[in-house]
Amino acid sequence: MSEEIKAGRFGIHGGQYIPETLMNAVIQLDKAYTHYKDDPRFNEELTQLFNEYAGRPSRLYYAKKMTEDLGGAKIYLKREDLNHTGSHKINNVLGQALLAKKMGKTRLIAETGAGQHGVATATAAALFGMECVVFMGEEDTKRQALNVYRMRLLGAEVIPVTTGTATLKDAVSEAMREWTRRIDDTHYCLGSVMGPHPFPTIVRDFQSVISREIRSQMLEAEGRLPDIVMACVGGGSNAIGTFYGFIPDKDVRLIGCEAAGRGVGTLETAATIAMGKLGIFHGMKSYFCQDEFGQIAPVYSISAGLDYPGIGPEHAYLHDIKRAEYVPVTDDEAVCAFEYLSKTEGIIPAIESAHAVAHAMKIAPDLSRDKIIVITISGRGDKDCAAIARYRGEDISE
Ligand SMILES: *Cc1c(COP(=O)(O)O)cnc(C)c1O
């Protein structure tokens, strides 16, 4: 086994379970990334894009009203919702687009579920003057028509995927197939810390700007590190970005909040750590929601950004070694937190992020006032207003 493959392992998880036809592409990508990640020019350019284009650093905001209302630990919000395009996705996309450009690629392809990663990729492609094709499950193109329009407005081609359940997992499979067909000029801009090595490492590194900023902002605000950092987990990119810089700090608890949908124990859930089993899918070994025959199970969550049947391999490993905790949060709890943060702080979070807010609401009251929690607000909630209204029995047209 080559060094590259070993480097892509997180305990027993990760690896490169891909067809021979993709091997050259991932080896080429791994070589390029290994070169550029330590290149000062590359990092200067990326920092400039983060600051000038994405609007970094994002604020670390002391949620005073929420803290006083819950009556326990002090709560800070890491405001990734304030980034350009409205979520943390832009951090990864700018990094990968810059890397692709350095590699001489002229075309970006991507998968998208709710459309957030597709919009971010189309945005970066517009900025870099690259061609862009986004694969999206046909079901999702109907549910997220506004984001399909956004991507086309930004100059991307959106291809509806009709195979399987016509949702996110099928879009990933189709993007991988397309990459096999056209490796020369195309980079596959994967949207989370998943897939074959080196993607989980590349995406983590680009997202770890979140924990680097939390550390320095917290040291400035409080003169010490937080006691708990927490984030929602779909594939796990905003969560690993939030955790990564704190992994060596054993006193900082890391909590990932999974989408339990209608509840762990029902069939309508996407809580992979709570319900999943070890498996191999989309090029990686990790935990996946599976049926009794080991087939990937259909998953459900009110939040389109969290209903992926797997979890990134580094999270699976952090769970195995008990460095991070993973907790399930139901639709109902997330919707209550969505409404609570809106009313209490005047901040409408993405329904994905509301899963983390919900868990903080559960634990903060029982923690003493000298404890500090940081919740990453991965995105803004404008996109979710119509769906939440519907959940509450109100029909508003978008
Ligand atoms: C895509 C998305 C997520 C889930 O993706 P991760 O890779 O788990 O971070 C969470 N929040 C928002 C706002 C998203 O757009």
Residues whose N, C-alpha, C, O or C-beta is under 5 A from the ligand:
A	BS01	LIG	S87 Q116 G191 S192 V193 C232 V233 G234 G235 G236 S237 N238 A239 G305 A350 E352 S353 S378 G379
